[in-house]
Amino acid sequence: MRLDKYLKVARLIKRRTVANDACDGERVTVNGREAKASYQVKVGDVIGIAFGNRTLRVRVLAVPEYATKEQAGLLYQELTD
């Protein structure tokens, strides 16, 4: 699944267009490297998203095509430094 779509399905970013803009603006990393919206997300990837001066880091646990609001939190594990 594309990175921008995963961010939307997992509800880490509200809209896919916003996720795409975040990737283009170099605010999203995967495994420590800047990633494009077309990156294919795999289980075990560590995604970092810069929100202003805060960075959210999550580990991908599942990559489904669709997830309900209740299932969205089960798709990733939030990491702390």
C-alpha positions as a printed NumPy array, in Angstrom:
array([[  0.   ,   0.   ,   0.   ],
       [  1.224,   3.517,  -0.782],
       [  2.49 ,   5.576,   2.138],
       [ -0.024,   8.398,   1.656],
       [ -2.918,   5.921,   1.627],
       [ -1.599,   4.116,   4.734],
       [ -1.391,   7.394,   6.664],
       [ -5.041,   8.049,   5.827],
       [ -6.306,   4.49 ,   6.501],
       [ -4.48 ,   4.405,   9.853],
       [ -5.937,   7.871,  10.601],
       [ -2.51 ,   9.341,  11.332],
       [ -3.347,  12.125,   8.856],
       [ -6.953,  13.065,   8.126],
       [ -6.912,  13.285,   4.31 ],
       [ -4.839,  11.556,   1.642],
       [ -4.077,  14.851,  -0.106],
       [ -2.689,  16.245,   3.153],
       [ -0.599,  13.073,   3.567],
       [  0.679,  13.486,   0.014],
       [  1.606,  17.131,   0.723],
       [  3.414,  16.078,   3.924],
       [  5.487,  13.556,   1.944],
       [  6.275,  16.144,  -0.737],
       [  7.243,  18.628,   1.982],
       [  9.819,  16.157,   3.372],
       [  7.999,  15.877,   6.72 ],
       [  7.577,  12.075,   6.546],
       [ 10.363,   9.523,   6.989],
       [ 10.365,   5.73 ,   6.755],
       [ 13.118,   3.837,   8.559],
       [ 15.066,   7.083,   9.02 ],
       [ 14.967,   8.168,   5.357],
       [ 12.75 ,  10.742,   3.673],
       [  9.98 ,   8.943,   1.814],
       [  7.801,   9.784,  -1.15 ],
       [  4.04 ,   9.247,  -1.126],
       [  4.476,   6.296,  -3.51 ],
       [  6.653,   4.312,  -1.048],
       [  5.201,   0.816,  -0.503],
       [  4.589,   0.384,   3.239],
       [  5.487,  -2.982,   4.774],
       [  4.888,  -4.481,   8.221],
       [  7.768,  -3.502,  10.498],
       [  8.498,  -0.13 ,   8.869],
       [  9.038,   2.789,  11.26 ],
       [  7.274,   5.931,  10.059],
       [  8.133,   9.371,  11.407],
       [  5.824,  12.362,  10.862],
       [  6.905,  15.903,  11.77 ],
       [  4.042,  17.975,  13.2  ],
       [  5.589,  21.392,  13.811],
       [  8.198,  20.874,  16.534],
       [  6.853,  17.421,  17.524],
       [  7.67 ,  14.197,  15.679],
       [  5.38 ,  11.188,  15.883],
       [  7.077,   7.816,  15.335],
       [  5.077,   4.632,  14.767],
       [  5.877,   1.032,  13.819],
       [  3.587,  -0.531,  11.211],
       [  1.811,  -3.639,  12.544],
       [ -0.668,  -4.29 ,   9.701],
       [ -1.368,  -3.001,   6.19 ],
       [ -5.076,  -3.534,   5.344],
       [ -6.862,  -1.844,   2.43 ],
       [ -9.563,  -0.507,   4.765],
       [ -9.942,  -0.036,   8.515],
       [-12.776,   1.19 ,  10.689],
       [-12.267,   3.898,  13.281],
       [-11.916,   1.24 ,  15.997],
       [ -9.404,  -0.829,  13.992],
       [ -7.209,   2.135,  12.998],
       [ -5.346,   2.179,  16.32 ],
       [ -4.4  ,  -1.487,  15.888],
       [ -2.524,  -0.838,  12.629],
       [  0.48 ,   0.766,  14.315],
       [  2.371,   1.013,  17.6  ],
       [  3.45 ,   4.438,  18.8  ],
       [  7.164,   4.588,  19.662],
       [  8.77 ,   6.748,  22.334],
       [ 12.402,   7.846,  22.459]])
